């Protein structure tokens, strides 16, 4: 690979990481939007003209009238003032505007890099696929919101989970591609360095999706003690819905109980892999990746417990949602670094940072 190719790949990697940062902010802002009850304040979807907010009092009144015809206003926010409406509208508008910004931040540089010949051939179809997923995600966001504008004044937990899951898939693919461009694998490491990290990614993903159902059902308000739930290790009523599988997705008590178990299981698995990895011959980069993974899971578990005990405050709840993305990022980083031969990794590091 010549210097020009290396420079071009580094530029593409930086662009992908910038998109990851925007998407991370979008996921956190989505948490704020949900926790402030703002997600249903805009009752239509105008991908182009919706970029402009209401400017006149007449335009604001028109938006407010549309909201007052929604189930959320009639059941939850009846009597809300215009000033209160402007606050929740602002959160949802910011969320949608940032989503549009991400689309432009991905599509325009993609076209520029493509026509300048800076995108490696092996990445062309994956990047086109990401563009398609981004367009699908825009529709998925409206599909989710639309579910709360009919009868029940909340979005479908299933659609919320699908919306978050697709965002995380897009994030993970962009992050993984950027890692591959910045730190290509000159030689693969022994399998034992990677053992356990792929199952960990599955556990992290399932735990995050479980958290989406906690959010969608407001299950974080059901039991606000830890480690016991209403003085019990296993609370009553976990299987009162029929058929039984519905409890995993529609019973707030079961959903919170399951999310707790998955969270603690993730914590235990990461700590096990962390301790085990430190006994292996690791490069400095691999060691730092496992340290980051361990720190991320401890922080995320702490935020999860704090969110429960404090009755889901907006700031802590949003931080917990962001912490899930950080944990996913560190798991991907650890998996990537563990796929690189230690001596190959050390060769790219300063002499003082190499592991003997």
C-alpha positions as CSV (number, residue, x, y, z in Angstrom):
1,X,0.0,0.0,0.0
2,X,1.5,3.4,-1.0
3,X,1.4,6.6,1.0
4,X,-1.5,8.0,-1.1
5,X,-3.7,5.0,-0.5
6,X,-2.8,5.2,3.2
7,X,-3.7,8.9,3.4
8,X,-7.0,8.3,1.6
9,X,-8.0,5.5,3.8
10,X,-7.2,7.6,6.9
11,X,-9.4,10.4,5.6
12,X,-12.3,7.9,5.0
13,X,-11.8,6.5,8.5
14,X,-11.9,10.0,10.1
15,X,-15.1,10.7,8.2
16,X,-16.7,7.5,9.4
17,X,-15.7,8.3,13.0
18,X,-17.2,11.8,12.7
19,X,-20.4,10.1,11.6
20,X,-20.2,7.8,14.5
21,X,-19.9,10.8,16.9
22,X,-22.9,12.4,15.3
23,X,-24.9,9.2,15.6
24,X,-23.8,8.8,19.2
25,X,-25.1,12.3,20.0
26,X,-28.3,11.4,18.1
27,X,-28.8,8.3,20.2
28,X,-28.3,10.3,23.5
29,X,-30.6,13.0,22.3
30,X,-33.2,10.3,21.4
31,X,-33.0,9.2,25.1
32,X,-33.5,12.8,26.2
33,X,-36.5,13.1,23.8
34,X,-38.1,10.0,25.2
35,X,-37.4,10.8,28.9
36,X,-38.9,14.3,28.5
37,X,-42.0,13.0,26.8
38,X,-41.3,14.9,23.7
39,X,-41.3,12.2,21.0
40,X,-44.9,12.6,20.0
41,X,-45.0,16.4,19.9
42,X,-44.5,16.5,16.1
43,X,-47.4,14.7,14.6
44,X,-46.4,14.5,10.9
45,X,-43.4,13.6,8.9
46,X,-42.0,16.0,6.3
47,X,-38.5,14.9,5.4
48,X,-37.7,18.1,3.4
49,X,-40.0,20.9,4.5
50,X,-39.8,19.7,8.1
51,X,-36.3,21.1,8.3
52,X,-37.9,24.5,9.0
53,X,-39.5,25.0,12.4
54,X,-42.6,27.2,13.0
55,X,-41.6,30.9,12.8
56,X,-44.9,32.7,13.3
57,X,-47.5,32.5,16.1
58,X,-50.0,31.2,13.5
59,X,-47.6,28.4,12.5
60,X,-47.1,27.5,16.2
61,X,-50.8,27.4,16.8
62,X,-51.2,25.1,13.8
63,X,-48.6,22.7,15.2
64,X,-50.2,22.9,18.7
65,X,-53.7,22.2,17.3
66,X,-52.3,19.0,15.6
67,X,-50.8,17.9,18.9
68,X,-54.0,18.6,20.8
69,X,-55.8,16.1,18.5
70,X,-53.3,13.4,19.5
71,X,-53.9,10.7,22.2
72,X,-51.0,11.9,24.2
73,X,-52.5,15.4,24.7
74,X,-55.9,14.1,25.4
75,X,-54.8,11.4,28.0
76,X,-51.5,12.7,29.4
77,X,-51.0,16.4,28.7
78,X,-54.5,17.9,28.6
79,X,-54.3,21.6,29.5
80,X,-50.7,22.0,28.4
81,X,-49.8,25.6,27.6
82,X,-48.2,26.8,24.4
83,X,-44.9,27.6,26.2
84,X,-44.8,24.0,27.6
85,X,-45.6,22.6,24.1
86,X,-42.7,24.6,22.6
87,X,-40.3,22.9,25.0
88,X,-41.2,19.4,24.1
89,X,-41.5,20.4,20.4
90,X,-37.9,21.7,20.6
91,X,-36.5,18.4,21.8
92,X,-38.2,16.4,19.1
93,X,-37.3,19.0,16.4
94,X,-33.6,19.0,17.5
95,X,-33.6,15.2,17.3
96,X,-35.1,15.2,13.8
97,X,-32.8,18.0,12.6
98,X,-29.7,16.1,13.9
99,X,-30.8,13.0,12.1
100,X,-31.0,15.0,8.8
101,X,-27.6,16.5,9.5
102,X,-26.2,13.0,9.9
103,X,-27.7,12.0,6.6
104,X,-26.0,14.9,4.9
105,X,-22.7,14.3,6.8
106,X,-22.7,10.7,5.4
107,X,-24.1,11.2,1.9
108,X,-22.2,14.2,0.7
109,X,-18.7,13.1,1.7
110,X,-19.5,9.6,0.4
111,X,-20.2,11.1,-3.0
112,X,-17.0,13.2,-2.9
113,X,-14.7,10.4,-1.8
114,X,-16.3,8.1,-4.4
115,X,-15.7,10.4,-7.3
116,X,-12.2,11.3,-6.1
117,X,-11.4,7.6,-6.0
118,X,-10.5,7.6,-2.3
119,X,-12.8,4.8,-1.3
120,X,-11.2,1.3,-1.4
121,X,-13.2,-1.0,-3.7
122,X,-13.8,-3.4,-0.9
123,X,-15.8,-0.7,1.0
124,X,-17.9,0.6,-1.8
125,X,-20.9,-1.8,-1.4
126,X,-20.7,-1.7,2.4
127,X,-20.9,2.1,2.4
128,X,-23.8,2.1,-0.1
129,X,-25.5,-0.4,2.2
130,X,-25.0,1.9,5.1
131,X,-26.6,4.8,3.1
132,X,-29.6,2.5,2.4
133,X,-29.8,1.6,6.1
134,X,-29.7,5.3,7.0
135,X,-32.7,6.0,4.7
136,X,-34.5,3.1,6.2
137,X,-33.8,4.4,9.7
138,X,-35.4,7.7,8.8
139,X,-38.6,5.9,7.9
140,X,-38.3,3.7,11.0
141,X,-38.3,6.7,13.2
142,X,-41.6,7.9,11.7
143,X,-43.0,4.4,11.8
144,X,-42.2,4.4,15.5
145,X,-43.8,7.8,16.2
146,X,-46.9,6.9,14.2
147,X,-47.6,4.0,16.5
148,X,-48.2,6.5,19.3
149,X,-50.6,8.8,17.4
150,X,-53.5,6.4,17.0
151,X,-55.0,5.1,20.3
152,X,-52.4,4.5,23.0
153,X,-50.4,7.6,24.0
154,X,-46.9,6.0,23.7
155,X,-44.9,4.5,20.9
156,X,-44.8,0.7,20.4
157,X,-42.0,-0.8,22.4
158,X,-41.4,-3.2,19.5
159,X,-40.9,-0.3,17.1
160,X,-38.8,1.6,19.6
161,X,-36.5,-1.5,20.0
162,X,-36.3,-1.8,16.2
163,X,-35.5,1.9,15.8
164,X,-32.7,1.7,18.4
165,X,-31.4,-1.6,17.1
166,X,-31.0,-0.3,13.5
167,X,-29.2,2.8,14.8
168,X,-26.7,0.6,16.7
169,X,-26.2,-1.6,13.6
170,X,-25.3,1.4,11.6
171,X,-23.0,2.7,14.3
172,X,-21.3,-0.6,14.8
173,X,-20.6,-1.1,11.1
174,X,-19.3,2.4,10.6
175,X,-17.1,2.0,13.7
176,X,-15.8,-1.4,12.6
177,X,-15.0,-0.1,9.1
178,X,-13.1,2.9,10.5
179,X,-11.0,0.6,12.8
180,X,-10.1,-1.6,9.8
181,X,-8.9,1.4,7.9
182,X,-6.9,3.0,10.8
183,X,-5.4,-0.2,12.1
184,X,-5.4,-2.9,9.4
185,X,-4.6,-6.4,10.4
186,X,-1.1,-7.3,9.0
187,X,-1.4,-10.7,10.7
188,X,-4.1,-12.4,12.7
189,X,-3.6,-13.1,16.3
190,X,-4.0,-16.6,17.9
191,X,-7.7,-17.6,18.4
192,X,-7.3,-17.6,22.2
193,X,-7.0,-13.8,22.3
194,X,-10.4,-13.4,20.7
195,X,-12.2,-16.2,22.6
196,X,-15.2,-14.9,24.4
197,X,-15.4,-11.5,22.7
198,X,-17.8,-12.5,19.9
199,X,-20.3,-14.0,22.4
200,X,-19.8,-10.8,24.5
201,X,-21.0,-8.7,21.5
202,X,-24.1,-10.8,21.3
203,X,-24.8,-10.4,25.1
204,X,-24.2,-6.6,24.9
205,X,-26.5,-6.3,21.9
206,X,-29.3,-8.3,23.6
207,X,-28.9,-6.3,26.8
208,X,-29.2,-3.0,24.9
209,X,-32.3,-4.2,23.0
210,X,-33.8,-5.3,26.4
211,X,-33.2,-1.8,27.6
212,X,-35.2,-0.4,24.7
213,X,-38.2,-2.5,26.0
214,X,-37.6,-1.1,29.5
215,X,-37.8,2.4,28.0
216,X,-40.8,1.7,25.8
217,X,-42.8,0.2,28.7
218,X,-41.5,2.8,31.3
219,X,-40.4,-0.3,33.2
220,X,-37.7,1.7,35.0
221,X,-40.4,3.1,37.3
222,X,-41.8,-0.3,38.4
223,X,-39.1,-1.3,40.9
224,X,-36.7,1.4,42.1
225,X,-34.6,-0.6,44.6
226,X,-31.5,-2.7,44.1
227,X,-30.5,-5.5,44.2
228,X,-34.0,-6.6,45.5
229,X,-37.2,-5.8,43.7
230,X,-39.9,-5.0,46.3
231,X,-37.9,-7.0,48.8
232,X,-37.7,-10.0,46.6
233,X,-35.0,-11.5,44.4
234,X,-37.7,-12.7,42.0
235,X,-40.8,-10.5,42.2
236,X,-44.3,-11.7,41.8
237,X,-46.2,-11.5,38.5
238,X,-43.4,-12.2,36.1
239,X,-45.5,-14.6,34.0
240,X,-49.1,-13.3,34.3
241,X,-49.5,-12.6,30.5
242,X,-50.5,-15.3,28.1
243,X,-48.9,-16.7,26.0
244,X,-45.8,-16.7,28.3
245,X,-43.4,-15.2,25.7
246,X,-45.3,-11.9,25.8
247,X,-44.0,-11.3,29.3
248,X,-40.5,-10.8,28.0
249,X,-41.6,-7.9,25.9
250,X,-44.9,-6.6,27.3
251,X,-44.8,-7.2,31.1
252,X,-43.0,-4.2,32.8
253,X,-41.9,-6.3,35.8
254,X,-40.5,-9.1,33.6
255,X,-38.8,-6.7,31.3
256,X,-37.0,-4.9,34.1
257,X,-36.1,-8.2,35.8
258,X,-34.7,-9.6,32.5
259,X,-32.8,-6.4,31.9
260,X,-31.2,-6.6,35.3
261,X,-30.1,-10.1,34.8
262,X,-28.7,-9.3,31.3
263,X,-26.9,-6.3,32.7
264,X,-25.3,-8.2,35.6
265,X,-24.5,-11.0,33.2
266,X,-22.7,-8.6,30.9
267,X,-20.8,-7.1,33.9
268,X,-19.7,-10.6,35.0
269,X,-18.7,-11.7,31.5
270,X,-16.6,-8.5,30.8
271,X,-14.9,-8.7,34.2
272,X,-14.1,-12.4,33.5
273,X,-12.7,-11.6,30.1
274,X,-10.8,-8.6,31.4
275,X,-9.0,-10.6,34.2
276,X,-8.4,-13.5,31.8
277,X,-6.9,-11.3,29.1
278,X,-4.5,-9.6,31.4
279,X,-2.9,-13.1,31.9
280,X,-2.2,-13.4,28.2
281,X,0.7,-12.0,26.2
282,X,-0.9,-8.8,25.0
283,X,0.4,-5.8,23.1
284,X,0.0,-2.4,24.7
285,X,-2.9,-1.6,22.4
286,X,-4.7,-4.8,23.3
287,X,-4.1,-4.2,27.0
288,X,-5.5,-0.7,26.8
289,X,-8.6,-2.0,24.8
290,X,-9.4,-4.5,27.6
291,X,-8.9,-1.8,30.2
292,X,-11.3,0.4,28.3
293,X,-13.8,-2.4,28.1
294,X,-13.6,-3.1,31.8
295,X,-14.0,0.6,32.7
296,X,-16.9,1.0,30.3
297,X,-18.9,-1.9,31.8
298,X,-18.4,-0.7,35.4
299,X,-19.5,2.8,34.4
300,X,-22.5,1.4,32.6
301,X,-23.6,-0.8,35.4
302,X,-23.2,2.1,37.9
303,X,-25.3,4.3,35.6
304,X,-28.0,1.6,35.3
305,X,-28.3,1.2,39.1
306,X,-28.3,4.9,39.7
307,X,-31.0,5.4,37.0
308,X,-33.2,3.0,38.9
309,X,-32.5,4.3,42.4
310,X,-33.1,7.9,41.3
311,X,-36.4,7.2,39.5
312,X,-35.0,7.7,36.0
313,X,-33.9,11.3,35.9
314,X,-33.4,12.7,32.4
315,X,-29.7,13.3,32.7
316,X,-28.7,10.0,34.2
317,X,-31.1,8.0,32.0
318,X,-29.6,9.7,28.9
319,X,-26.1,9.0,30.2
320,X,-27.1,5.3,30.6
321,X,-28.2,5.2,27.0
322,X,-25.0,6.8,25.9
323,X,-23.0,4.4,28.1
324,X,-24.5,1.5,26.2
325,X,-23.0,2.8,23.0
326,X,-19.6,3.4,24.7
327,X,-19.7,-0.2,26.0
328,X,-20.5,-1.5,22.5
329,X,-17.7,0.6,21.0
330,X,-15.2,-0.8,23.5
331,X,-16.3,-4.4,22.9
332,X,-15.8,-3.8,19.1
333,X,-12.4,-2.2,19.8
334,X,-11.3,-5.1,22.0
335,X,-12.4,-7.6,19.4
336,X,-10.6,-5.8,16.6
337,X,-7.4,-5.4,18.5
338,X,-7.5,-9.0,19.6
339,X,-7.6,-10.0,16.0
340,X,-4.2,-8.4,15.4
341,X,-1.0,-10.3,16.2
342,X,0.7,-8.8,19.2
343,X,4.0,-8.3,17.5
344,X,2.2,-6.7,14.5
345,X,0.5,-4.3,16.8
346,X,3.6,-3.4,18.7
347,X,5.4,-2.7,15.5
348,X,3.1,0.2,14.9
349,X,3.6,1.6,18.4
350,X,6.4,3.9,19.7
351,X,9.3,1.9,21.1
352,X,8.6,2.9,24.6
353,X,5.0,1.6,24.3
354,X,5.8,-1.9,23.1
355,X,5.2,-4.9,25.2
356,X,8.1,-7.4,25.4
